Amino acid sequence: MAKWQIDPAHSSIGFEVKHMMVSKVKGQFTNYSADIEADDLADLTSANIDITIDATSITTNNDDRDNHLKSTEFFDIEQFPDIKFKSTSITKDGDDYKVSGDLTIKDVTKPVVLDVEYGGKGTNPWGVEVYGFEGKAKIDREQFGLTWNAALETGGVLVGKDIKIKLELELNPAQ
């Protein structure tokens, strides 16, 4: 099996969550890596995918919010600096894939299914083969111990439970 890595200059791992029941806050993680092995990335069904996200790299373009997310009320980055995803099975779904795996946030591991779209294959200007993928999933943050919230005077809560995760990954051969 060939080994592949994420090209961080052409990739992103982000999320969005409802804020005050009326709008969305979007954020991303700026540091992450992956160990990916596959016979052929044009057919992910044979792949083994291991992604590590540096939780300390979270950014929502608001320092106060980012510091709160890093605190013990959310990610508790002092004790749990990494978020991990490890694939357990991959099935083809038409032209796309269902990538099932175990997601670990803090000390909680739960099964998650990523809906993955194959973006295609190309060769960059330096002759390196690259593959593109886009993945989406939705998780309930409270199932991972991210339970902090505040009730609003008008009803509802400050932070929604559902987190939409979006990965846009460009992969190239590991070096």
Backbone as CSV, one residue per row, in Angstrom:
resi,resn,N_x,N_y,N_z,CA_x,CA_y,CA_z,C_x,C_y,C_z
1,MET,0.833,-1.187,0.000,0.000,0.000,0.000,0.876,1.248,0.000
2,ALA,0.457,2.235,-0.745,1.182,3.510,-0.786,0.755,4.379,0.402
3,LYS,1.664,5.238,0.837,1.378,6.147,1.949,1.138,7.544,1.388
4,TRP,0.133,8.233,1.991,-0.281,9.554,1.545,-0.342,10.501,2.729
5,GLN,-0.236,11.798,2.432,-0.313,12.814,3.488,-1.179,13.971,3.016
6,ILE,-1.663,14.742,3.973,-2.443,15.939,3.681,-1.494,17.065,3.296
7,ASP,-1.836,17.786,2.246,-1.114,19.002,1.887,-1.803,20.156,2.611
8,PRO,-1.235,20.651,3.719,-1.928,21.667,4.523,-2.125,23.002,3.805
9,ALA,-1.329,23.273,2.781,-1.483,24.530,2.040,-2.720,24.516,1.138
10,HIS,-3.276,23.326,0.895,-4.427,23.199,0.009,-5.548,22.399,0.660
11,SER,-5.633,22.454,1.979,-6.629,21.681,2.710,-7.195,22.515,3.855
12,SER,-8.320,22.079,4.392,-8.875,22.724,5.586,-9.749,21.731,6.335
13,ILE,-9.784,21.906,7.650,-10.676,21.140,8.506,-11.438,22.160,9.339
14,GLY,-12.740,22.233,9.111,-13.540,23.257,9.767,-14.819,22.715,10.364
15,PHE,-15.570,23.625,10.983,-16.820,23.257,11.636,-17.727,24.476,11.696
16,GLU,-19.017,24.216,11.962,-19.952,25.296,12.236,-20.962,24.820,13.258
17,VAL,-21.459,25.777,14.041,-22.415,25.493,15.099,-23.370,26.680,15.202
18,LYS,-24.617,26.404,15.579,-25.592,27.472,15.773,-25.201,28.323,16.975
19,HIS,-25.383,29.627,16.829,-25.115,30.592,17.902,-26.413,31.328,18.211
20,MET,-26.833,31.275,19.465,-28.038,31.951,19.945,-29.287,31.532,19.169
21,MET,-29.241,30.356,18.568,-30.377,29.780,17.851,-30.713,30.521,16.550
22,VAL,-29.911,31.528,16.164,-30.284,32.341,15.010,-29.201,32.468,13.940
23,SER,-27.962,32.241,14.292,-26.878,32.402,13.328,-25.883,31.262,13.518
24,LYS,-24.784,31.300,12.776,-23.782,30.240,12.863,-22.417,30.836,13.162
25,VAL,-21.655,30.103,13.953,-20.244,30.416,14.160,-19.466,29.355,13.397
26,LYS,-18.498,29.818,12.620,-17.642,28.891,11.873,-16.233,28.987,12.422
27,GLY,-15.545,27.879,12.391,-14.168,27.843,12.847,-13.400,26.787,12.105
28,GLN,-12.126,26.729,12.415,-11.292,25.712,11.806,-10.128,25.370,12.721
29,PHE,-9.489,24.284,12.379,-8.252,23.880,13.028,-7.144,24.111,12.009
30,THR,-6.070,24.758,12.432,-5.012,25.102,11.484,-3.875,24.089,11.452
31,ASN,-3.810,23.197,12.434,-2.755,22.174,12.462,-3.381,20.783,12.534
32,TYR,-2.994,19.930,11.604,-3.507,18.566,11.554,-2.575,17.748,10.666
33,SER,-2.691,16.442,10.803,-1.890,15.547,9.978,-2.662,14.260,9.778
34,ALA,-2.176,13.449,8.862,-2.840,12.173,8.604,-1.821,11.129,8.188
35,ASP,-2.116,9.909,8.578,-1.416,8.737,8.063,-2.450,8.000,7.228
36,ILE,-2.229,7.978,5.925,-3.182,7.351,5.018,-2.431,6.328,4.181
37,GLU,-2.979,5.130,4.140,-2.429,4.073,3.297,-3.540,3.598,2.381
38,ALA,-3.213,3.442,1.101,-4.223,2.978,0.137,-3.531,2.386,-1.071
39,ASP,-4.177,1.385,-1.650,-3.683,0.830,-2.908,-3.821,1.872,-4.008
40,ASP,-4.959,2.560,-4.009,-5.244,3.552,-5.044,-6.241,4.542,-4.463
41,LEU,-5.883,5.812,-4.394,-6.790,6.809,-3.816,-8.004,7.083,-4.695
42,ALA,-7.983,6.660,-5.945,-9.164,6.809,-6.784,-10.269,5.847,-6.348
43,ASP,-9.916,4.853,-5.522,-10.882,3.926,-4.928,-10.539,3.792,-3.455
44,LEU,-11.203,4.590,-2.629,-10.884,4.649,-1.194,-11.208,3.387,-0.416
45,THR,-11.930,2.446,-1.006,-12.407,1.301,-0.227,-11.282,0.490,0.414
46,SER,-10.076,0.583,-0.113,-8.956,-0.164,0.469,-8.131,0.670,1.453
47,ALA,-8.529,1.909,1.690,-7.700,2.833,2.470,-7.813,2.616,3.979
48,ASN,-6.735,2.945,4.658,-6.703,3.075,6.109,-6.385,4.539,6.383
49,ILE,-7.256,5.198,7.138,-7.136,6.641,7.357,-7.038,6.916,8.843
50,ASP,-6.021,7.660,9.222,-5.772,8.051,10.605,-5.482,9.556,10.597
51,ILE,-6.390,10.352,11.152,-6.222,11.810,11.154,-6.053,12.284,12.586
52,THR,-5.076,13.151,12.806,-4.867,13.777,14.110,-5.001,15.285,13.936
53,ILE,-5.874,15.877,14.741,-6.108,17.319,14.712,-5.585,17.907,16.007
54,ASP,-4.788,18.942,15.900,-4.256,19.657,17.062,-5.351,20.590,17.581
55,ALA,-6.012,20.203,18.677,-7.119,20.999,19.228,-6.663,22.387,19.664
56,THR,-5.381,22.537,19.970,-4.876,23.851,20.383,-4.860,24.838,19.231
57,SER,-5.026,24.346,17.995,-4.974,25.214,16.817,-6.344,25.736,16.400
58,ILE,-7.345,25.573,17.259,-8.696,26.021,16.919,-8.725,27.540,16.762
59,THR,-9.451,27.994,15.746,-9.637,29.426,15.565,-11.036,29.697,15.025
60,THR,-11.674,30.698,15.628,-12.994,31.158,15.179,-12.963,32.653,14.885
61,ASN,-11.756,33.202,14.783,-11.548,34.636,14.561,-12.023,35.492,15.729
62,ASN,-12.019,34.906,16.939,-12.366,35.641,18.150,-11.535,35.041,19.285
63,ASP,-10.545,35.787,19.770,-9.619,35.255,20.773,-10.321,34.820,22.045
64,ASP,-11.308,35.592,22.530,-12.014,35.208,23.755,-12.749,33.882,23.567
65,ARG,-13.442,33.737,22.450,-14.164,32.486,22.185,-13.176,31.332,22.030
66,ASP,-12.072,31.560,21.295,-11.077,30.503,21.109,-10.510,30.050,22.447
67,ASN,-10.207,30.992,23.335,-9.685,30.627,24.659,-10.723,29.855,25.461
68,HIS,-12.004,30.222,25.338,-13.057,29.481,26.027,-13.148,28.058,25.475
69,LEU,-13.065,27.912,24.159,-13.114,26.576,23.552,-11.934,25.705,23.971
70,LYS,-10.796,26.319,24.242,-9.609,25.576,24.682,-9.663,25.213,26.164
71,SER,-10.553,25.836,26.914,-10.619,25.659,28.371,-11.241,24.314,28.751
72,THR,-11.267,24.052,30.048,-11.852,22.808,30.565,-13.353,22.721,30.299
73,GLU,-14.008,23.856,30.011,-15.443,23.821,29.722,-15.745,23.248,28.338
74,PHE,-14.731,23.161,27.485,-14.908,22.573,26.159,-13.828,21.517,25.904
75,PHE,-12.808,21.833,25.113,-11.835,20.832,24.679,-10.808,20.435,25.729
76,ASP,-10.594,21.253,26.748,-9.625,20.946,27.802,-8.277,20.553,27.185
77,ILE,-7.706,21.492,26.424,-6.504,21.194,25.643,-5.286,20.840,26.478
78,GLU,-5.278,21.236,27.757,-4.143,20.853,28.611,-4.088,19.335,28.770
79,GLN,-5.249,18.712,28.963,-5.302,17.253,29.123,-5.471,16.505,27.810
80,PHE,-6.173,17.142,26.850,-6.528,16.452,25.605,-6.182,17.335,24.402
81,PRO,-4.905,17.427,24.063,-4.498,18.344,22.991,-4.853,17.875,21.577
82,ASP,-5.246,16.613,21.413,-5.514,16.084,20.076,-6.942,15.571,19.938
83,ILE,-7.459,15.721,18.743,-8.708,15.091,18.309,-8.277,14.060,17.277
84,LYS,-8.853,12.856,17.344,-8.400,11.797,16.438,-9.581,11.153,15.717
85,PHE,-9.325,10.781,14.478,-10.275,10.002,13.694,-9.521,8.839,13.077
86,LYS,-10.081,7.626,13.229,-9.470,6.423,12.640,-10.561,5.665,11.902
87,SER,-10.346,5.465,10.608,-11.345,4.751,9.815,-11.454,3.297,10.264
88,THR,-12.688,2.779,10.193,-12.938,1.370,10.511,-13.466,0.614,9.297
89,SER,-14.151,1.320,8.387,-14.599,0.715,7.132,-14.941,1.828,6.142
90,ILE,-14.812,1.494,4.865,-15.109,2.467,3.812,-15.909,1.748,2.737
91,THR,-17.066,2.304,2.420,-17.902,1.722,1.381,-18.146,2.755,0.289
92,LYS,-18.259,2.255,-0.923,-18.554,3.116,-2.067,-20.053,3.381,-2.075
93,ASP,-20.428,4.626,-2.353,-21.827,5.052,-2.377,-22.026,5.829,-3.674
94,GLY,-22.293,5.106,-4.784,-22.323,5.755,-6.103,-20.915,6.199,-6.456
95,ASP,-20.744,7.495,-6.706,-19.417,8.037,-7.002,-18.703,8.503,-5.735
96,ASP,-19.390,8.424,-4.607,-18.851,8.924,-3.349,-18.617,7.773,-2.379
97,TYR,-18.281,8.129,-1.117,-17.927,7.120,-0.123,-18.581,7.425,1.215
98,LYS,-18.771,6.385,1.980,-19.136,6.480,3.392,-17.915,5.973,4.150
99,VAL,-17.260,6.891,4.843,-16.081,6.524,5.618,-16.497,6.448,7.080
100,SER,-16.615,5.233,7.581,-16.968,5.019,8.985,-15.693,4.973,9.800
101,GLY,-15.770,5.509,11.016,-14.591,5.483,11.856,-14.897,5.895,13.271
102,ASP,-13.868,5.878,14.083,-13.971,6.256,15.483,-13.388,7.655,15.647
103,LEU,-14.214,8.570,16.179,-13.798,9.936,16.462,-13.589,10.054,17.960
104,THR,-12.410,10.548,18.354,-12.102,10.740,19.764,-11.899,12.219,20.034
105,ILE,-12.742,12.744,20.914,-12.629,14.121,21.399,-12.561,14.022,22.914
106,LYS,-11.564,14.684,23.484,-11.286,14.546,24.916,-11.032,13.062,25.180
107,ASP,-11.754,12.467,26.090,-11.544,11.048,26.379,-12.734,10.203,25.942
108,VAL,-13.499,10.708,24.973,-14.692,10.022,24.495,-14.510,9.628,23.032
109,THR,-14.749,8.350,22.750,-14.675,7.851,21.381,-16.052,7.366,20.963
110,LYS,-16.505,7.857,19.797,-17.817,7.484,19.261,-17.672,7.206,17.766
111,PRO,-18.533,6.326,17.243,-18.513,6.090,15.796,-19.106,7.282,15.045
112,VAL,-18.510,7.594,13.910,-18.946,8.692,13.052,-18.844,8.225,11.606
113,VAL,-19.762,8.694,10.773,-19.695,8.403,9.339,-19.475,9.717,8.599
114,LEU,-18.408,9.754,7.815,-18.121,10.899,6.947,-18.656,10.599,5.553
115,ASP,-19.441,11.527,5.010,-19.844,11.448,3.616,-18.725,12.102,2.816
116,VAL,-18.061,11.322,1.971,-16.864,11.800,1.280,-17.099,11.811,-0.230
117,GLU,-16.787,12.948,-0.820,-16.876,13.121,-2.271,-15.460,13.138,-2.841
118,TYR,-15.247,12.319,-3.846,-13.962,12.276,-4.536,-13.905,13.441,-5.512
119,GLY,-12.906,14.316,-5.356,-12.787,15.494,-6.199,-12.004,15.273,-7.474
120,GLY,-11.186,14.229,-7.491,-10.415,13.937,-8.684,-8.931,13.833,-8.409
121,LYS,-8.211,13.615,-9.499,-6.762,13.397,-9.445,-6.104,14.361,-10.422
122,GLY,-4.943,14.856,-10.042,-4.201,15.739,-10.929,-2.709,15.622,-10.663
123,THR,-1.939,16.352,-11.433,-0.497,16.417,-11.242,-0.137,17.877,-11.074
124,ASN,0.527,18.196,-9.969,0.871,19.597,-9.723,2.049,20.022,-10.613
125,PRO,2.412,21.315,-10.610,3.487,21.795,-11.496,4.851,21.154,-11.247
126,TRP,5.036,20.476,-10.121,6.313,19.829,-9.810,6.282,18.338,-10.114
127,GLY,5.206,17.896,-10.786,5.112,16.505,-11.199,4.605,15.558,-10.126
128,VAL,4.053,16.101,-9.042,3.562,15.273,-7.942,2.064,14.996,-8.144
129,GLU,1.702,13.737,-8.002,0.312,13.319,-8.123,-0.470,13.794,-6.896
130,VAL,-1.636,14.413,-7.104,-2.469,14.869,-5.992,-3.902,14.381,-6.190
131,TYR,-4.585,14.166,-5.076,-5.981,13.742,-5.079,-6.765,14.685,-4.184
132,GLY,-8.010,14.960,-4.562,-8.848,15.836,-3.763,-10.082,15.123,-3.233
133,PHE,-10.440,15.462,-1.983,-11.619,14.888,-1.332,-12.296,15.952,-0.480
134,GLU,-13.610,15.834,-0.369,-14.368,16.686,0.543,-15.223,15.783,1.414
135,GLY,-15.135,15.977,2.720,-15.887,15.150,3.650,-16.768,15.982,4.557
136,LYS,-17.939,15.432,4.901,-18.879,16.121,5.784,-19.451,15.131,6.788
137,ALA,-19.704,15.623,7.980,-20.370,14.828,9.013,-21.055,15.780,9.972
138,LYS,-21.979,15.237,10.741,-22.639,16.015,11.792,-22.562,15.198,13.069
139,ILE,-22.134,15.847,14.149,-22.060,15.173,15.445,-22.811,15.979,16.490
140,ASP,-23.200,15.310,17.549,-23.781,15.950,18.728,-22.627,16.179,19.702
141,ARG,-22.237,17.422,19.901,-21.066,17.741,20.723,-21.217,17.242,22.158
142,GLU,-22.447,17.199,22.650,-22.663,16.768,24.034,-22.287,15.305,24.242
143,GLN,-22.379,14.482,23.183,-21.984,13.072,23.294,-20.473,12.919,23.494
144,PHE,-19.719,13.978,23.214,-18.266,13.947,23.372,-17.820,14.733,24.607
145,GLY,-18.753,15.036,25.497,-18.403,15.732,26.731,-18.246,17.234,26.574
146,LEU,-18.660,17.791,25.439,-18.602,19.242,25.227,-19.984,19.807,25.563
147,THR,-20.279,19.900,26.857,-21.648,20.164,27.306,-21.911,21.583,27.788
148,TRP,-20.887,22.430,27.875,-21.109,23.783,28.381,-22.149,24.493,27.523
149,ASN,-23.004,25.275,28.178,-23.984,26.082,27.471,-24.522,27.144,28.408
150,ALA,-25.302,28.058,27.880,-25.951,29.103,28.676,-27.343,29.310,28.116
151,ALA,-28.329,29.372,29.026,-29.711,29.617,28.615,-29.868,31.091,28.240
152,LEU,-30.697,31.343,27.242,-30.968,32.708,26.809,-32.260,33.206,27.450
153,GLU,-32.317,34.477,27.762,-33.528,35.063,28.360,-34.740,34.860,27.472
154,THR,-34.534,34.888,26.181,-35.636,34.762,25.222,-35.994,33.312,24.923
155,GLY,-35.327,32.384,25.581,-35.526,30.959,25.333,-34.415,30.418,24.454
156,GLY,-34.198,29.151,24.520,-33.127,28.539,23.746,-31.800,28.626,24.482
157,VAL,-30.745,28.314,23.753,-29.410,28.269,24.341,-28.417,29.033,23.479
158,LEU,-27.287,29.354,24.068,-26.246,30.119,23.391,-25.563,29.313,22.286
159,VAL,-25.269,28.026,22.557,-24.522,27.194,21.617,-25.347,25.962,21.250
160,GLY,-25.510,25.720,19.949,-26.245,24.548,19.487,-25.521,23.248,19.813
161,LYS,-26.268,22.138,19.814,-25.682,20.817,20.077,-24.997,20.242,18.847
162,ASP,-25.595,20.461,17.683,-25.096,19.840,16.463,-23.927,20.616,15.883
163,ILE,-22.863,19.891,15.594,-21.671,20.461,14.969,-21.560,19.865,13.581
164,LYS,-21.492,20.723,12.578,-21.241,20.262,11.211,-19.746,20.342,10.965
165,ILE,-19.187,19.219,10.563,-17.751,19.118,10.299,-17.552,19.086,8.788
166,LYS,-16.546,19.818,8.318,-16.245,19.813,6.885,-14.736,19.708,6.690
167,LEU,-14.343,18.712,5.900,-12.937,18.527,5.547,-12.776,18.744,4.050
168,GLU,-11.821,19.532,3.678,-11.425,19.674,2.284,-9.949,19.313,2.241
169,LEU,-9.656,18.157,1.639,-8.304,17.618,1.716,-7.695,17.398,0.343
170,GLU,-6.469,17.855,0.197,-5.656,17.501,-0.954,-4.556,16.594,-0.428
171,LEU,-4.450,15.424,-1.023,-3.487,14.415,-0.579,-2.418,14.224,-1.632
172,ASN,-1.189,14.021,-1.167,-0.106,13.684,-2.068,0.790,12.639,-1.397
173,PRO,1.697,12.031,-2.154,2.519,10.955,-1.581,3.280,11.415,-0.343
174,ALA,3.304,10.555,0.683,4.058,10.848,1.890,5.539,10.831,1.573
175,GLN,6.266,11.709,2.237,7.713,11.794,1.999,8.476,11.454,3.244
